[in-house]
Amino acid sequence: MSGATDHSPETESPRQRFELDDRGFNEVPTKYRRYYRHWQGAGDQLEPNEVICPVCKVVIRSTREIRVGDRLYCMACMTRLRIREDSEGHLEADCEY
């Protein structure tokens, strides 16, 4: 297939690891609070381990770098998400169900 990116494990670089701190997200159980934070608005920057849930507009955080094709779960709104790249090269989440 021409133009397709090879996503085989041999060609991908190792994923970055991140330390997560509790950002005060009280809408999920205490055990999972470090994996979520509130979106701060237009000036807020997303890290390589963060993506916005399109349903509830909460930032989902991961202990490792998020890449295209990854699947995430938003516990705040109970939505399963799949990561894709938009036309500008940013990561976005699409609802699967």
Secondary structure, 3 states (H helix, E strand, C coil): CCCCCCCCCCCCCCCCECCCCCCCCCCCCHHHHHHEEECCCCCCCCCCCEEECCCCCEEEECCECCCCCCEEEECCCCEEEEEEECCCCCEEEEECC
